[in-house]
Amino acid sequence: MTFAIHGLAVSRGIAIGRAVVVASSRMEVVHYFIRPEQIESEIERARSARNAVIDELRRLQEDMPKDAPGELDALLDVHLMLLQDEALAEAIRHWISDRLYNAEWALTTQLEIVSRQFDEMDDEYLRERKADLEQVVERILWHMKGAASPVAAPVAARAGTGADGAADTPLVLVAQDLSPADMLQFKSKVFAGFVTAVGGKTSHTAIVARSMDIPAVVGARAASQLIRQDDWIIIDGNEGVVIVDPTPMILAEYGFRQRQSELERERLSRLRYTPSITLDGQKVELLANIEQPGDGPAAVRAGAVGVGLFRTEFLFMGRSGNLPGEEEQYRAYREAIDGMQGMPVTIRTLDVGADKPLDKAQPKDYYLNPALGLRAIRWSLADTAMFRTQLRAILRAAAHGQIHLLFPMLAHRSEIEQTLAQLHQAQGELDTRGVAYGKVKIGAMIEIPAAALTVRTFLRYFDFLSIGTNDLIQYTLAIDRADEAVAHLYDPLHPAVLRLIAEVIAAADAAGKSVSVCGEMAGDAGMTRLLLGLGLRSFSMHPAQILAIKQEILRADTGKLRPWAQAVVNSDSPGELLVP
């Protein structure tokens, strides 16, 4: 019987094949108390398992195929960072020595505590990093048990053959979740697509699927229970739908869509080195958003002409108060610069706080409204020593390439002045030490309605602006996009949102200063013509989205789009006019 399972569309395309269903990696953990004389041996058992996993991941990195996406290597780095976090090791020792928990119990107890902290984070991208920690812990537990990950065996056994024994039968993978290490097991591309029961649009599975250009649906909650081994299934990565046991008519329809999609991808790949210029000669800058210092080469391969947003949060995550020092940050920013081969890199200063404090010292209930609390630039200005450490590292890295320095969540002129004072003080500290540093262009994120409404004040202080549409929409409409009860009200086409964006672009253009969009709207091909018509000439997005946006740009005539775009902005129902 044909039925459909709905999830989240994270990587476009159609995949049709036999299901390879892998069991959940969750394992039962026995809880028991140990005797005091067993403390040291139990701590050593946990340490040995952790070290074994570290060695395993390092071997995977060393043996990684040359054509593996850079995101896989970066995500393995994240797992290694979590494994080597001394705060995690110290917490496990505490549960063993103080509570006399066995090693497995100590490990899962600490996982529950840290998982709750991740759940309390407002930022979707950071919140989904909980999955990375869970997979690290699972891998340690499996080593304690003396067994391999449950994903590896079915994958290895099925690679290259279908249910009927034919080597050319297409296969699709169905799993609860997939770790970066597991995904390396099947890099040989025997799988046409992925379906996972958990995950979101910014989960590592989604990131890797996009980088590998493989159709994927995540968050399909019942997939691993409802789909049976060897079922024929269709993964519609465009709509986020999985069709199980399709009829011949449905198979034929999706087979046609699949061929059309493959032809479209082939056409897009030919645009990689085509200059991004509209029909009426307007040059448009296509930049990449990156999360890791090593993401630069993938951005270059995708055709980006620079990095429009380097989120530095990853460098500070999972440190339990042991923040990265100036030297560590300098090396990370230098790596990002080197990876972009001389093209500019926009580095955003730390954007955490309130619901995601770095040291986790305050409980969530301490904050009446985390989204409106001490976060982003407010956090940095409240801890100026930490802030100047990051600024010094960025300035030093600027001696080796083009860096644009971006400050998040500014709203007040006093905040602007305090921020620039900290920058000047950081420069003075480097002068005093005799350390070389480079010049940087300075910019501000426009993500609070107050900033958009007073944009001319910002333009007096900054060289460029970057519109963070995700937060701008959230704050303009008073919508928590992570709250499923109101997420349907999150509307990028709301007239108020569009008018704020149009005002910022027009003001920057009048002042002769550059402005980009770095939120989800930049990578949405359905919004490209509208943004071009409003005068936007710089888009920053995930590297996998660049070619689709470039195609829209090459087909556009901004002169013809301008009056239509203004009509859309002035309309009470912009969505009805979206197609020019």
MIKOLVEX-283022 format. One line per 5 residues: for each residue z, y, x of C-alpha. Coordinates in Angstrom, 2 decimals, decimal comma. Layout:
Z Y X ~ ...
END
This chain:
0,00 0,00 0,00 ~ -0,98 3,42 1,35 ~ 1,76 6,01 1,72 ~ 2,39 9,18 3,75 ~ 5,30 10,29 5,91
5,70 14,00 6,56 ~ 6,97 15,53 9,80 ~ 6,21 18,51 12,01 ~ 2,75 19,21 13,42 ~ 3,23 19,85 17,15
-0,05 18,82 18,79 ~ -3,36 19,16 17,00 ~ -5,89 16,41 16,45 ~ -6,35 13,10 14,64 ~ -5,29 9,69 15,98
-6,06 6,37 14,27 ~ -4,73 3,05 15,48 ~ -2,33 0,14 15,28 ~ 1,35 0,98 15,39 ~ 3,48 0,00 18,35
7,02 0,42 17,03 ~ 9,76 0,62 19,65 ~ 13,39 0,18 18,78 ~ 15,84 3,05 18,80 ~ 17,37 3,58 22,21
20,80 3,87 20,62 ~ 23,19 1,18 21,78 ~ 26,60 0,13 20,57 ~ 29,41 1,29 22,84 ~ 32,68 -0,63 23,01
35,81 1,54 23,06 ~ 38,96 0,27 24,74 ~ 41,84 1,53 26,85 ~ 42,10 0,61 30,51 ~ 45,20 0,04 32,64
46,25 2,78 35,13 ~ 45,31 0,60 38,07 ~ 41,75 0,39 36,73 ~ 41,15 4,16 36,79 ~ 39,42 4,38 40,15
37,20 1,36 39,56 ~ 36,19 2,71 36,13 ~ 35,33 6,13 37,59 ~ 33,29 4,37 40,28 ~ 31,44 2,34 37,62
30,40 5,55 35,84 ~ 29,43 7,18 39,15 ~ 27,34 4,19 40,23 ~ 25,42 4,13 36,94 ~ 24,77 7,86 37,18
23,50 7,54 40,77 ~ 21,26 4,63 39,74 ~ 19,64 6,78 37,06 ~ 19,19 9,65 39,54 ~ 17,43 7,28 41,96
15,27 5,91 39,15 ~ 14,09 9,36 38,02 ~ 13,39 10,44 41,58 ~ 11,23 7,36 42,11 ~ 9,35 8,18 38,92
8,70 11,69 40,25 ~ 7,52 10,37 43,60 ~ 5,14 7,89 41,94 ~ 3,93 10,32 39,27 ~ 0,14 10,22 38,80
-1,68 13,27 40,11 ~ -3,12 13,98 36,66 ~ 0,29 13,89 34,95 ~ 1,05 17,19 33,17 ~ 3,36 19,57 35,01
5,68 19,58 31,99 ~ 6,65 15,94 32,69 ~ 7,77 16,76 36,22 ~ 9,64 19,83 34,97 ~ 11,44 17,87 32,27
12,43 15,17 34,76 ~ 13,90 18,01 36,83 ~ 15,97 19,02 33,79 ~ 17,27 15,47 33,40 ~ 18,14 15,34 37,10
19,93 18,68 36,79 ~ 22,01 17,34 33,90 ~ 22,80 14,15 35,80 ~ 23,95 16,10 38,85 ~ 26,07 18,54 36,85
29,55 18,29 38,36 ~ 31,08 19,63 35,17 ~ 29,83 16,52 33,33 ~ 31,15 14,24 36,07 ~ 34,53 16,01 36,05
34,81 15,70 32,27 ~ 34,15 11,96 32,45 ~ 36,80 11,60 35,16 ~ 39,21 13,50 32,90 ~ 38,73 11,14 29,93
39,15 8,11 32,17 ~ 42,15 9,26 34,21 ~ 44,05 11,27 31,56 ~ 43,24 9,30 28,40 ~ 42,61 5,87 29,99
39,26 5,57 28,19 ~ 36,78 3,01 29,51 ~ 33,75 4,59 31,21 ~ 31,38 4,18 28,24 ~ 33,90 5,72 25,87
34,49 8,63 28,26 ~ 30,76 9,27 28,51 ~ 30,10 9,22 24,76 ~ 33,17 11,37 24,06 ~ 31,89 14,10 26,37
28,41 13,76 24,85 ~ 29,84 14,44 21,37 ~ 31,66 17,56 22,60 ~ 28,62 19,04 24,36 ~ 26,30 18,04 21,49
28,38 20,10 19,07 ~ 27,99 23,09 21,38 ~ 24,20 22,63 21,38 ~ 24,19 22,33 17,56 ~ 25,90 25,71 17,31
23,13 27,49 19,23 ~ 20,95 29,86 17,24 ~ 17,94 29,55 19,53 ~ 15,79 26,61 18,40 ~ 14,40 25,94 21,87
17,86 25,73 23,47 ~ 19,32 23,79 20,54 ~ 16,76 21,03 21,00 ~ 17,78 20,56 24,62 ~ 20,58 18,43 23,18
18,04 15,61 23,10 ~ 17,70 15,82 26,89 ~ 21,44 15,35 27,33 ~ 21,50 12,46 24,85 ~ 18,72 10,68 26,71
20,45 11,13 30,06 ~ 23,65 9,61 28,65 ~ 21,74 6,76 27,02 ~ 20,08 5,94 30,31 ~ 23,45 5,83 32,09
24,84 3,56 29,36 ~ 21,92 1,17 29,67 ~ 22,48 0,98 33,42 ~ 26,16 0,21 32,82 ~ 25,02 -2,62 30,59
22,64 -3,83 33,28 ~ 19,56 -3,43 31,07 ~ 16,41 -1,33 31,10 ~ 15,51 1,30 28,54 ~ 14,39 -0,40 25,29
11,25 1,72 25,23 ~ 9,80 0,43 28,50 ~ 9,46 -3,27 27,63 ~ 7,46 -2,98 24,38 ~ 5,25 -0,33 25,93
4,50 -2,42 29,00 ~ 3,89 -5,53 26,90 ~ 1,49 -3,84 24,52 ~ -0,39 -1,60 26,96 ~ -4,10 -2,28 26,74
-4,15 -4,73 23,82 ~ -4,08 -4,33 20,08 ~ -2,68 -6,55 17,36 ~ -5,86 -8,61 17,32 ~ -5,81 -9,02 21,09
-8,72 -6,66 21,69 ~ -8,29 -4,41 24,68 ~ -10,15 -1,57 22,98 ~ -8,03 -1,49 19,82 ~ -6,50 2,02 19,63
-2,71 2,10 19,65 ~ -0,26 4,73 18,42 ~ 3,38 4,83 19,41 ~ 6,19 5,06 16,85 ~ 9,70 5,68 18,18
13,01 7,29 17,36 ~ 12,51 9,62 20,33 ~ 10,89 9,52 23,77 ~ 12,30 10,70 27,06 ~ 10,09 12,16 29,82
10,79 9,05 31,90 ~ 9,66 6,82 29,02 ~ 6,50 8,85 28,56 ~ 5,54 8,24 32,17 ~ 5,53 4,51 31,39
2,37 4,97 29,33 ~ 0,62 7,84 31,10 ~ -2,40 5,53 31,41 ~ -3,45 6,91 27,99 ~ -3,45 3,57 26,18
-1,85 5,42 23,26 ~ -3,96 7,67 21,09 ~ -0,97 9,50 19,60 ~ 2,79 9,64 19,06 ~ 5,12 9,65 16,08
8,85 10,24 16,55 ~ 11,62 10,25 13,98 ~ 13,44 13,17 15,59 ~ 12,45 16,31 17,46 ~ 11,12 19,76 16,73
8,24 21,99 17,75 ~ 9,99 22,86 21,02 ~ 11,32 19,39 21,84 ~ 10,21 17,86 25,11 ~ 8,11 15,24 23,26
6,21 18,06 21,55 ~ 5,80 19,99 24,80 ~ 4,38 16,98 26,66 ~ 2,14 15,96 23,75 ~ 0,60 19,46 23,75
0,17 19,44 27,52 ~ -1,53 16,01 27,36 ~ -3,58 17,18 24,35 ~ -2,53 14,11 22,35 ~ -2,09 14,23 18,54
1,60 14,02 17,68 ~ 3,97 14,33 14,74 ~ 7,70 14,69 15,34 ~ 10,67 14,88 13,00 ~ 9,15 12,15 10,76
12,62 10,95 9,85 ~ 11,82 7,58 8,26 ~ 8,88 6,63 10,49 ~ 10,58 3,97 12,60 ~ 12,05 2,32 9,48
9,01 2,45 7,18 ~ 6,25 1,69 9,68 ~ 5,95 -1,95 10,70 ~ 4,62 -3,41 13,92 ~ 0,77 -3,45 13,93
0,34 -1,36 10,76 ~ -2,82 0,72 10,78 ~ -1,74 4,37 10,73 ~ -3,33 7,79 10,92 ~ -1,61 10,65 12,74
-2,77 14,02 11,43 ~ -1,46 16,37 14,11 ~ -2,96 19,36 12,30 ~ -0,90 18,91 9,12 ~ 2,11 16,95 10,42
1,35 13,90 8,25 ~ 1,39 10,18 9,09 ~ -0,63 7,97 6,72 ~ 0,38 4,32 6,74 ~ -1,96 1,45 5,74
-4,84 3,77 4,77 ~ -7,59 2,61 2,43 ~ -11,16 2,23 3,77 ~ -12,12 5,50 2,09 ~ -9,23 7,40 3,74
-10,04 5,77 7,09 ~ -13,64 6,90 6,80 ~ -12,63 10,45 5,93 ~ -10,22 10,74 8,84 ~ -12,68 9,04 11,17
-15,10 11,86 10,41 ~ -12,35 14,47 10,95 ~ -11,44 12,80 14,24 ~ -15,01 13,00 15,53 ~ -15,21 16,64 14,48
-11,92 17,37 16,25 ~ -13,12 15,69 19,45 ~ -16,34 17,70 19,39 ~ -14,30 20,88 18,88 ~ -12,07 20,07 21,87
-15,12 19,44 24,01 ~ -16,58 22,80 22,98 ~ -13,29 24,54 23,71 ~ -13,02 22,99 27,19 ~ -16,28 24,72 28,13
-14,60 28,09 27,53 ~ -11,98 27,56 30,25 ~ -13,65 29,89 32,74 ~ -15,41 32,16 30,24 ~ -14,12 35,75 30,38
-12,11 36,66 27,30 ~ -14,26 39,48 25,91 ~ -15,04 40,32 22,28 ~ -18,54 40,77 20,89 ~ -18,17 44,55 21,19
-17,10 44,37 24,83 ~ -13,30 44,58 24,52 ~ -11,53 42,68 27,30 ~ -8,51 40,69 26,08 ~ -5,75 39,34 28,33
-4,62 35,75 27,68 ~ -1,27 34,92 29,25 ~ 1,00 31,87 29,26 ~ 4,61 31,39 28,19 ~ 6,50 29,13 30,61
10,02 27,68 30,78 ~ 10,17 26,18 34,27 ~ 9,28 27,54 37,72 ~ 6,84 24,66 38,18 ~ 4,86 25,40 34,99
2,51 27,83 36,74 ~ -0,25 25,38 37,82 ~ -0,59 24,06 34,25 ~ -0,98 27,64 33,02 ~ -3,69 28,30 35,60
-5,54 25,11 34,60 ~ -5,44 26,24 30,97 ~ -7,20 29,47 31,88 ~ -4,27 31,91 31,75 ~ -4,68 35,11 33,75
-0,93 35,46 34,25 ~ 2,45 34,63 32,78 ~ 3,43 36,82 29,86 ~ 6,88 35,32 29,44 ~ 8,97 33,26 31,87
12,11 32,27 29,97 ~ 14,85 32,09 32,58 ~ 17,41 30,38 30,30 ~ 16,59 26,93 31,71 ~ 17,97 27,95 35,11
21,36 28,70 33,51 ~ 21,63 25,81 31,07 ~ 24,14 22,99 31,37 ~ 26,04 24,62 34,23 ~ 29,44 24,90 32,47
30,11 28,26 34,03 ~ 28,74 27,32 37,46 ~ 25,84 29,76 37,25 ~ 22,89 29,74 39,65 ~ 23,39 32,04 42,60
21,01 34,65 43,92 ~ 19,39 32,31 46,45 ~ 18,76 29,53 43,90 ~ 17,24 31,98 41,44 ~ 15,14 33,62 44,15
13,62 30,25 45,07 ~ 12,86 29,51 41,42 ~ 11,13 32,86 40,83 ~ 9,25 32,49 44,10 ~ 7,99 29,07 42,99
6,71 30,57 39,73 ~ 4,88 33,30 41,66 ~ 3,30 30,84 44,09 ~ 2,17 28,62 41,21 ~ 0,24 31,49 39,60
-1,89 32,05 42,70 ~ -1,53 35,82 42,88 ~ -1,67 36,49 39,15 ~ 1,18 38,49 37,55 ~ 4,36 36,81 36,31
6,50 38,45 33,62 ~ 10,13 37,36 34,03 ~ 12,50 37,95 31,14 ~ 16,14 38,37 32,08 ~ 18,67 35,96 30,65
18,54 35,64 26,86 ~ 21,73 33,79 25,90 ~ 25,11 34,69 24,45 ~ 27,17 34,71 21,23 ~ 26,39 31,30 19,75
25,27 30,00 23,15 ~ 27,69 31,42 25,75 ~ 27,13 30,23 29,27 ~ 30,67 28,98 29,82 ~ 31,22 27,67 26,26
34,68 29,21 26,38 ~ 34,63 30,65 22,88 ~ 34,41 28,46 19,78 ~ 31,64 29,22 17,32 ~ 34,14 30,44 14,71
35,07 33,25 17,07 ~ 31,77 34,93 16,16 ~ 31,44 36,19 12,62 ~ 27,66 36,30 12,92 ~ 26,32 34,80 16,16
22,75 36,05 15,72 ~ 24,06 39,62 15,63 ~ 26,67 39,20 18,35 ~ 26,96 39,47 22,11 ~ 23,63 38,06 23,22
20,65 38,77 25,50 ~ 20,87 42,23 27,14 ~ 24,25 42,81 25,49 ~ 25,57 39,73 27,28 ~ 24,08 40,87 30,59
25,58 44,35 30,31 ~ 28,96 42,77 29,53 ~ 28,77 40,75 32,78 ~ 27,12 43,14 35,19 ~ 27,87 41,04 38,30
25,88 38,14 36,85 ~ 23,16 40,54 35,68 ~ 22,72 42,17 39,09 ~ 22,61 38,75 40,75 ~ 19,59 37,91 38,60
18,01 41,32 39,18 ~ 18,40 41,02 42,96 ~ 16,78 37,58 42,93 ~ 13,84 38,86 40,87 ~ 13,39 41,92 43,08
13,38 39,75 46,22 ~ 10,78 37,44 44,69 ~ 8,64 40,51 43,89 ~ 8,04 40,92 47,62 ~ 5,77 37,85 47,38
3,66 38,68 44,33 ~ 3,24 40,64 41,12 ~ 6,34 40,59 38,94 ~ 6,81 42,35 35,64 ~ 10,49 42,57 34,69
11,21 42,21 30,96 ~ 14,50 43,05 29,22 ~ 15,31 41,37 25,87 ~ 16,92 42,69 22,68 ~ 17,28 46,37 23,56
17,97 48,62 20,58 ~ 19,79 51,76 21,80 ~ 18,85 54,46 24,32 ~ 22,29 54,00 25,87 ~ 21,48 50,31 26,47
18,19 51,30 28,10 ~ 19,95 53,73 30,43 ~ 22,68 51,23 31,32 ~ 20,06 48,54 32,00 ~ 18,02 50,79 34,30
21,21 51,88 36,08 ~ 21,99 48,23 36,82 ~ 18,47 47,77 38,17 ~ 18,85 50,76 40,48 ~ 22,24 49,50 41,62
20,75 46,08 42,40 ~ 18,06 47,79 44,49 ~ 20,75 49,75 46,30 ~ 22,69 46,56 47,07 ~ 19,59 45,02 48,62
19,01 48,19 50,65 ~ 22,57 48,02 51,95 ~ 22,06 44,40 53,02 ~ 18,70 45,20 54,57 ~ 16,93 42,63 52,39
13,27 43,14 51,57 ~ 12,19 43,40 47,95 ~ 9,12 44,43 46,01 ~ 8,21 46,89 43,28 ~ 8,23 45,68 39,71
6,84 46,99 36,48 ~ 9,57 47,21 33,87 ~ 9,20 46,36 30,21 ~ 11,17 45,90 27,01 ~ 11,06 43,27 24,31
10,51 44,72 20,87 ~ 12,29 42,19 18,69 ~ 14,76 44,30 16,69 ~ 13,47 46,55 13,87 ~ 15,44 49,46 15,36
13,44 49,13 18,56 ~ 10,14 49,05 16,67 ~ 11,08 52,13 14,65 ~ 12,07 54,09 17,78 ~ 9,29 52,70 19,96
8,34 56,14 21,31 ~ 11,75 56,40 22,96 ~ 11,13 53,05 24,65 ~ 7,73 54,19 25,87 ~ 9,34 57,06 27,76
11,34 54,60 29,85 ~ 9,16 51,50 30,23 ~ 5,80 50,60 31,75 ~ 4,96 48,01 29,11 ~ 6,21 46,41 25,88
6,27 42,83 24,64 ~ 6,64 42,10 20,93 ~ 8,81 39,04 20,28 ~ 7,54 38,23 16,81 ~ 9,92 35,30 16,21
13,06 37,42 16,35 ~ 11,38 40,51 14,90 ~ 10,51 38,54 11,75 ~ 13,98 36,99 11,62 ~ 15,80 40,30 11,90
13,43 42,24 9,65 ~ 13,71 39,72 6,81 ~ 17,36 38,72 7,44 ~ 16,22 35,09 7,72 ~ 17,80 32,45 9,94
14,68 30,44 10,72 ~ 16,84 27,48 11,75 ~ 18,46 27,33 8,30 ~ 16,43 24,95 6,15 ~ 17,79 26,57 2,97
16,03 29,88 3,67 ~ 13,38 28,95 6,24 ~ 10,66 29,16 3,56 ~ 11,29 32,93 3,41 ~ 10,33 33,32 7,09
7,01 35,11 6,63 ~ 4,98 36,64 9,49 ~ 2,68 38,21 6,87 ~ 5,40 40,16 5,11 ~ 4,17 43,78 4,80
7,27 45,13 6,59 ~ 6,70 42,83 9,56 ~ 3,02 43,70 9,88 ~ 3,69 47,44 9,62 ~ 6,28 47,29 12,41
3,88 45,36 14,65 ~ 1,03 47,76 13,87 ~ 3,24 50,77 14,65 ~ 4,31 49,39 18,02 ~ 0,73 48,55 19,06
-0,55 51,98 17,97 ~ 2,25 53,86 19,73 ~ 1,76 51,95 23,00 ~ -1,98 52,52 22,85 ~ -1,47 56,27 22,27
0,87 56,41 25,27 ~ -1,64 54,56 27,45 ~ 0,75 51,67 28,05 ~ 0,17 47,95 27,64 ~ 1,70 45,89 24,86
1,55 42,13 24,31 ~ 2,72 39,67 21,67 ~ 4,61 36,70 23,07 ~ 5,93 35,05 19,89 ~ 4,41 32,28 17,77
1,91 34,72 16,23 ~ 0,13 35,05 19,57 ~ -0,78 31,35 19,59 ~ -1,76 31,16 15,91 ~ -5,56 31,25 15,71
-5,30 32,33 12,08 ~ -3,63 35,59 13,21 ~ -5,91 36,41 16,16 ~ -8,44 38,58 14,33 ~ -5,73 40,54 12,56
-3,95 41,31 15,82 ~ -7,24 42,26 17,48 ~ -8,03 44,56 14,56 ~ -4,64 46,23 15,01 ~ -5,55 46,97 18,63
-3,72 44,18 20,49 ~ -5,40 43,31 23,80 ~ -2,78 41,04 25,38 ~ -1,63 37,68 23,97 ~ 0,95 35,35 25,54
1,36 31,77 24,31 ~ 1,83 28,13 25,24 ~ -0,95 27,17 27,70 ~ -2,33 24,52 25,31 ~ -3,13 27,24 22,74
-5,15 29,50 25,04 ~ -8,65 28,04 24,53 ~ -8,42 28,09 20,72 ~ -7,36 31,75 20,82 ~ -10,11 32,55 23,33
-12,70 31,11 20,96 ~ -11,53 33,45 18,19 ~ -11,70 36,40 20,58 ~ -15,26 35,58 21,71 ~ -16,38 35,54 18,06
-14,65 38,79 17,11 ~ -15,99 42,33 16,77 ~ -12,97 44,63 16,96 ~ -14,92 47,59 15,58 ~ -15,57 45,70 12,35
-12,07 44,22 12,27 ~ -10,25 47,55 12,57 ~ -10,66 48,85 8,96 ~ -10,03 45,40 7,52 ~ -6,85 44,98 9,59
-5,57 48,35 8,40 ~ -6,22 47,31 4,81 ~ -4,24 44,11 5,38 ~ -1,29 46,06 6,79 ~ -1,34 48,51 3,88
-1,54 45,77 1,27 ~ 1,44 44,54 -0,74 ~ -0,03 41,01 -0,45 ~ -1,46 40,75 3,08 ~ -1,97 36,99 2,89
-4,62 37,42 0,20 ~ -6,74 39,56 2,55 ~ -6,22 37,56 5,73 ~ -9,76 36,17 5,93 ~ -12,07 39,12 6,66
END
